[in-house]
Amino acid sequence: MALTRPRVMLITGAAGGVGRATVQVFHQAGWKVIGVDRSDFGETFPQDGRFIRADISDPAGLNGVYEQAHGFTDCLDAVVNNAAVQISKPLLETSVEEWDLTMASNLRSVFLGTKLAYPLLKAAGGGAIVNVSSVHAVATSVNIAAYAASKGGLLALTRELAIEFAPDHIRVNAILPGAVDTPMLRAGLSRGQHAGGTMLDRLENLARKTVMGRVGEPEEIGRAIYFLADETQSSFMTGQAVIVDGGATARLSTE
């Protein structure tokens, strides 16, 4: 039976590159969007939605997010756990505080956010959770240990939640983006072993390492997230990790 109300989704990290694109993809598809970020989104956030400025690494902040979300809607059809921080430095130089911040932002926030989102998803009669992991969960590089560990943990959590929430008709999947032209990627290319040359040079060098010969665009990830969230497109998928990386992980490093 078709819904008689607009579908509603919540996305963390809404003001970032992938987050902004995903907000627009869902809005254009007729969904109402609740966006969450510690940075301002600006005036282009959909007027029929709700933007909440909050730090999801803080449990109190996350509780406040879902209190406001519940004031906006009685149910959620999808939750996209997209917010993340990335520490790019050798493990031996990574502090306990940096490690803990990464885990709190990238992994603990999903654990706590899922507990808070569950009643709203169940009230909708089921729905979808899409966890934005990373190719670093399956194939990584130097100087990114905390980020890779958090994203690997997110895959394991995705599989467990898929099993636990299946009786409630809540599907849980993960998307693993590769190199996508976002502020986070550009910041990473400005540090460590990537530094040198212009930003365009660095992006082109990275693009050559993918099978498709280019980096991704945020909207391409947004559309893949929408596929996993939309019951009409991915109704028989749960517990899966979908890699969207231009073929980067398909090629042997020895080739």
C-alpha positions in Angstrom: 0.0 0.0 0.0 1.4 3.4 -1.0 2.1 5.8 1.8 -0.3 8.7 2.3 2.3 10.9 3.9 5.7 12.1 2.7 8.6 9.8 3.7 10.9 11.3 6.3 14.7 10.7 6.7 17.4 11.8 9.0 21.0 12.3 7.9 24.0 13.2 10.0 27.0 15.0 8.5 24.4 16.9 6.4 26.6 19.9 5.7 29.5 18.0 4.2 30.1 17.1 0.6 28.3 13.7 0.5 25.8 14.9 3.1 24.7 18.0 1.1 24.3 15.9 -2.1 22.3 13.3 -0.3 20.0 15.9 1.2 19.2 17.1 -2.3 18.7 13.6 -3.7 16.1 12.7 -1.1 14.4 16.2 -1.2 14.1 15.9 -5.0 12.5 12.5 -4.5 9.8 14.0 -2.3 11.2 13.0 1.1 11.2 15.4 4.1 14.7 15.7 5.4 16.1 16.2 8.9 19.7 17.2 8.6 22.2 17.2 11.4 25.7 18.7 11.4 28.0 20.6 13.8 28.5 23.2 11.0 25.8 25.4 9.5 24.2 24.2 6.3 23.1 27.6 5.0 19.9 28.9 3.4 19.6 26.1 0.8 18.4 23.5 3.3 14.9 22.3 2.2 12.2 24.5 3.7 9.9 21.6 4.5 12.6 19.9 6.5 14.5 20.6 9.7 18.2 21.3 10.2 19.6 20.6 13.6 23.1 21.9 14.5 24.7 19.4 16.9 27.8 17.4 17.6 26.9 13.7 17.3 30.2 12.7 19.1 28.6 14.0 22.3 25.9 11.7 23.7 24.0 14.6 25.1 24.0 16.3 21.7 22.8 13.2 20.0 19.9 12.9 22.5 19.0 16.4 21.8 18.9 15.6 18.0 16.4 12.9 18.4 14.3 14.9 20.8 14.0 17.6 18.1 13.5 15.0 15.5 10.6 13.5 17.5 9.1 17.0 17.7 9.2 17.3 14.0 7.9 13.8 13.1 6.2 10.8 14.7 8.2 8.3 12.5 11.3 7.9 10.4 11.5 5.9 7.1 15.3 6.1 6.9 18.3 7.1 8.9 21.6 7.8 7.1 24.6 7.7 9.5 27.0 9.8 7.4 28.9 12.0 9.8 32.6 11.3 10.3 36.0 12.7 11.2 39.3 11.7 9.8 42.7 11.8 11.6 45.5 11.5 9.1 48.7 10.8 10.9 50.9 7.8 11.8 49.5 5.5 14.5 52.6 6.2 16.7 51.7 9.9 16.6 48.0 9.5 17.1 46.9 10.5 20.6 44.4 8.7 22.8 42.2 11.8 22.5 42.3 11.7 18.7 41.6 8.0 18.6 38.6 8.4 21.0 37.2 11.3 19.0 37.3 9.3 15.9 35.5 6.3 17.5 33.0 8.6 19.2 32.2 10.4 15.9 32.3 7.5 13.5 31.2 4.5 15.4 29.8 5.2 18.9 27.4 7.8 17.3 25.9 5.1 15.2 25.4 2.8 18.2 23.7 5.5 20.2 21.9 7.0 17.2 20.4 3.7 16.3 19.0 3.1 19.8 17.4 6.6 19.6 16.1 6.1 16.0 14.7 2.7 16.6 11.3 3.8 18.1 10.7 6.2 15.2 11.6 3.6 12.6 9.4 1.0 14.2 6.6 3.6 14.4 6.8 3.8 10.6 6.3 0.1 10.3 9.9 -0.5 9.4 12.4 1.4 7.3 16.1 1.5 6.5 19.4 2.4 8.1 22.3 3.3 5.8 25.7 3.5 7.4 28.3 5.4 5.4 31.5 3.4 5.9 34.5 3.6 3.6 36.7 1.6 1.3 39.2 2.0 4.1 37.2 -0.7 5.9 38.4 -3.3 3.3 41.6 -1.8 1.8 43.4 1.0 3.4 46.6 3.0 3.4 49.2 4.5 5.7 48.5 7.2 8.3 44.8 6.6 8.7 44.6 3.8 11.3 41.9 5.3 13.5 39.6 6.1 10.6 40.1 2.7 9.0 39.4 0.9 12.3 36.2 2.9 12.9 34.9 2.2 9.4 35.7 -1.5 9.7 33.8 -1.6 13.0 30.9 0.0 11.3 30.7 -2.9 8.8 30.5 -5.4 11.7 27.9 -3.3 13.4 25.9 -3.1 10.2 25.7 -6.9 9.9 24.7 -7.4 13.5 21.9 -4.7 13.3 20.6 -6.2 10.1 20.0 -9.5 11.9 18.7 -7.9 15.1 16.2 -5.6 13.4 14.9 -7.9 10.6 11.8 -8.9 12.6 10.9 -5.2 12.8 11.2 -4.8 9.0 14.2 -2.5 9.4 16.8 -3.1 6.8 20.5 -2.1 7.6 23.1 -1.7 4.9 26.4 0.1 4.5 27.8 2.0 1.6 31.6 2.2 1.2 32.6 5.2 -0.9 36.0 5.4 -2.5 37.7 8.7 -3.6 34.9 11.3 -3.8 35.6 15.0 -4.4 34.6 16.4 -1.0 36.2 18.8 1.4 37.4 15.8 3.5 39.2 14.3 0.5 40.8 17.6 -0.4 41.9 18.1 3.2 43.5 14.6 3.2 45.3 15.3 0.0 46.9 18.4 1.6 48.6 16.3 4.2 51.3 13.7 4.5 52.4 11.6 1.6 49.9 13.2 -0.8 51.3 16.8 -0.4 53.1 18.4 -3.3 51.9 19.9 -6.6 48.6 21.7 -7.0 45.3 20.2 -5.7 44.3 19.5 -9.3 47.5 17.5 -9.7 46.8 15.5 -6.6 43.2 14.8 -7.7 44.3 13.7 -11.2 47.0 11.4 -9.7 44.3 9.9 -7.5 41.9 9.5 -10.4 44.5 7.5 -12.4 44.5 4.9 -9.7 40.9 4.0 -10.2 39.7 1.7 -12.9 37.3 4.4 -14.2 40.1 7.0 -14.3 38.3 9.6 -12.2 37.2 10.4 -8.6 33.5 10.3 -7.7 31.1 13.1 -7.3 29.1 13.5 -4.1 25.8 13.1 -5.9 26.8 9.7 -7.1 27.2 8.5 -3.5 23.9 10.3 -2.6 22.1 8.3 -5.3 23.6 5.0 -4.1 22.5 5.9 -0.5 19.0 6.6 -1.8 18.9 3.2 -3.5 19.7 1.5 -0.2 17.1 3.6 1.7 14.3 3.2 -0.8 12.1 0.2 -0.1 11.0 -0.1 -3.7 14.5 -0.5 -5.0 16.4 -2.5 -2.4 13.6 -4.4 -0.5 15.5 -7.7 -0.4 18.9 -6.2 0.7 20.1 -6.1 4.3 23.4 -6.6 6.1 25.3 -5.7 2.9 28.3 -3.6 2.1 28.1 -1.8 -1.2 31.4 -0.5 -2.5 31.1 2.6 -4.7 34.7 3.4 -5.6 35.1 3.6 -9.4 36.7 0.1 -9.4 39.6 1.1 -7.2 39.4 -2.0 -5.0 38.9 -4.3 -8.0 42.5 -4.0 -9.1 45.4 -5.8 -7.6 48.0 -3.5 -6.0 50.7 -5.6 -7.8 49.2 -5.0 -11.2 
